[in-house]
Amino acid sequence: MKNFIRTHKKQCLIGGAIFLVLFLVIIIWLFIVPLFGNNKYGDRLDGIEDHKISSDTINDIENTIKENQMVSDIEYHNEGRILNFIITVSSEMNVEDAKALDDVILDKISDSDKEYYDIQVLIDTEDENENYPIAGYKHKTEKDFNYGSGVGSSE
């Protein structure tokens, strides 16, 4: 074997280089290329087809919240498994009344969807107010929202 390698040194180096390049191409093909085809969530959205939030549900939530005359606007955005609601209220609205708006969201969403999605609520005013903005978050395993605030009081 040593004699063969010594007499065919150039051919062995070329063969070894070709083998190494083929090995690297196979590794890249098997492990790296499939990663580019996946979405940014990977497998974290498995089962989302079974838990679609309909536009009728969102419209119902928005209309019910807008019935409160202290609410001027509500925006909805779905980001993966997080439902985001941004509610703009009058600066005269009591913080506790503003926090009670999350009950409308929880009432309109089915129990199975509440166990699948996290829900975020940001309540803000158009005017400057020392009590706002307040942010509420409900993890899919929790029953109620937890509120915190960088500006006003927190629970």
Contacts in CASP RR format, 6 or more apart in sequence:
PFRMAT RR
TARGET T0000
AUTHOR 0000-0000-0000
METHOD contacts of the structure
MODEL  1
MKNFIRTHKKQCLIGGAIFLVLFLVIIIWLFIVPLFGNNKYGDRLDGIED
HKISSDTINDIENTIKENQMVSDIEYHNEGRILNFIITVSSEMNVEDAKA
LDDVILDKISDSDKEYYDIQVLIDTEDENENYPIAGYKHKTEKDFNYGSG
VGSSE
5 12 0 8 1.000
39 45 0 8 1.000
41 80 0 8 1.000
44 80 0 8 1.000
44 81 0 8 1.000
45 80 0 8 1.000
45 81 0 8 1.000
47 116 0 8 1.000
48 80 0 8 1.000
48 81 0 8 1.000
48 116 0 8 1.000
51 112 0 8 1.000
51 113 0 8 1.000
51 116 0 8 1.000
51 117 0 8 1.000
53 78 0 8 1.000
53 83 0 8 1.000
53 109 0 8 1.000
53 113 0 8 1.000
53 117 0 8 1.000
57 108 0 8 1.000
57 109 0 8 1.000
58 76 0 8 1.000
60 108 0 8 1.000
61 74 0 8 1.000
61 76 0 8 1.000
61 85 0 8 1.000
61 104 0 8 1.000
61 105 0 8 1.000
61 108 0 8 1.000
61 109 0 8 1.000
62 74 0 8 1.000
62 76 0 8 1.000
64 104 0 8 1.000
64 108 0 8 1.000
65 71 0 8 1.000
65 74 0 8 1.000
65 87 0 8 1.000
65 101 0 8 1.000
65 104 0 8 1.000
65 105 0 8 1.000
66 74 0 8 1.000
68 101 0 8 1.000
70 89 0 8 1.000
70 90 0 8 1.000
70 92 0 8 1.000
70 93 0 8 1.000
70 97 0 8 1.000
70 98 0 8 1.000
71 87 0 8 1.000
71 88 0 8 1.000
71 89 0 8 1.000
71 90 0 8 1.000
71 101 0 8 1.000
72 88 0 8 1.000
72 89 0 8 1.000
72 90 0 8 1.000
72 126 0 8 1.000
73 87 0 8 1.000
73 88 0 8 1.000
74 85 0 8 1.000
74 86 0 8 1.000
74 87 0 8 1.000
74 88 0 8 1.000
75 85 0 8 1.000
75 86 0 8 1.000
76 83 0 8 1.000
76 84 0 8 1.000
76 85 0 8 1.000
76 86 0 8 1.000
77 84 0 8 1.000
77 86 0 8 1.000
78 84 0 8 1.000
81 116 0 8 1.000
81 117 0 8 1.000
81 118 0 8 1.000
81 140 0 8 1.000
82 117 0 8 1.000
82 118 0 8 1.000
82 119 0 8 1.000
82 120 0 8 1.000
83 105 0 8 1.000
83 109 0 8 1.000
83 117 0 8 1.000
83 118 0 8 1.000
83 119 0 8 1.000
83 120 0 8 1.000
84 120 0 8 1.000
84 122 0 8 1.000
85 105 0 8 1.000
85 119 0 8 1.000
85 120 0 8 1.000
85 121 0 8 1.000
85 122 0 8 1.000
86 121 0 8 1.000
86 122 0 8 1.000
86 124 0 8 1.000
87 98 0 8 1.000
87 101 0 8 1.000
87 121 0 8 1.000
87 122 0 8 1.000
87 123 0 8 1.000
87 124 0 8 1.000
88 123 0 8 1.000
88 124 0 8 1.000
88 125 0 8 1.000
88 126 0 8 1.000
89 98 0 8 1.000
89 101 0 8 1.000
89 123 0 8 1.000
89 124 0 8 1.000
89 125 0 8 1.000
89 132 0 8 1.000
90 125 0 8 1.000
91 125 0 8 1.000
91 126 0 8 1.000
91 127 0 8 1.000
91 128 0 8 1.000
91 129 0 8 1.000
91 132 0 8 1.000
93 125 0 8 1.000
95 131 0 8 1.000
95 132 0 8 1.000
95 134 0 8 1.000
95 152 0 8 1.000
95 153 0 8 1.000
98 123 0 8 1.000
98 132 0 8 1.000
98 134 0 8 1.000
99 123 0 8 1.000
99 134 0 8 1.000
99 136 0 8 1.000
99 145 0 8 1.000
99 147 0 8 1.000
101 121 0 8 1.000
101 123 0 8 1.000
102 119 0 8 1.000
102 121 0 8 1.000
102 136 0 8 1.000
102 138 0 8 1.000
102 145 0 8 1.000
105 119 0 8 1.000
105 121 0 8 1.000
106 114 0 8 1.000
106 119 0 8 1.000
106 138 0 8 1.000
106 144 0 8 1.000
109 117 0 8 1.000
109 119 0 8 1.000
114 138 0 8 1.000
114 140 0 8 1.000
115 140 0 8 1.000
115 141 0 8 1.000
116 140 0 8 1.000
117 140 0 8 1.000
118 137 0 8 1.000
118 138 0 8 1.000
118 139 0 8 1.000
118 140 0 8 1.000
119 137 0 8 1.000
119 138 0 8 1.000
119 145 0 8 1.000
120 135 0 8 1.000
120 136 0 8 1.000
120 137 0 8 1.000
120 138 0 8 1.000
121 135 0 8 1.000
121 136 0 8 1.000
121 137 0 8 1.000
121 145 0 8 1.000
122 133 0 8 1.000
122 134 0 8 1.000
122 135 0 8 1.000
122 136 0 8 1.000
123 132 0 8 1.000
123 133 0 8 1.000
123 134 0 8 1.000
123 135 0 8 1.000
123 136 0 8 1.000
124 132 0 8 1.000
124 133 0 8 1.000
124 134 0 8 1.000
125 132 0 8 1.000
125 133 0 8 1.000
130 151 0 8 1.000
130 152 0 8 1.000
131 149 0 8 1.000
131 151 0 8 1.000
131 152 0 8 1.000
131 153 0 8 1.000
132 149 0 8 1.000
132 151 0 8 1.000
132 152 0 8 1.000
133 149 0 8 1.000
133 150 0 8 1.000
133 151 0 8 1.000
134 147 0 8 1.000
134 148 0 8 1.000
134 149 0 8 1.000
134 151 0 8 1.000
134 152 0 8 1.000
134 154 0 8 1.000
135 147 0 8 1.000
135 148 0 8 1.000
135 149 0 8 1.000
136 145 0 8 1.000
136 146 0 8 1.000
136 147 0 8 1.000
136 148 0 8 1.000
137 145 0 8 1.000
137 146 0 8 1.000
138 144 0 8 1.000
138 145 0 8 1.000
138 146 0 8 1.000
146 155 0 8 1.000
147 154 0 8 1.000
147 155 0 8 1.000
148 154 0 8 1.000
148 155 0 8 1.000
END
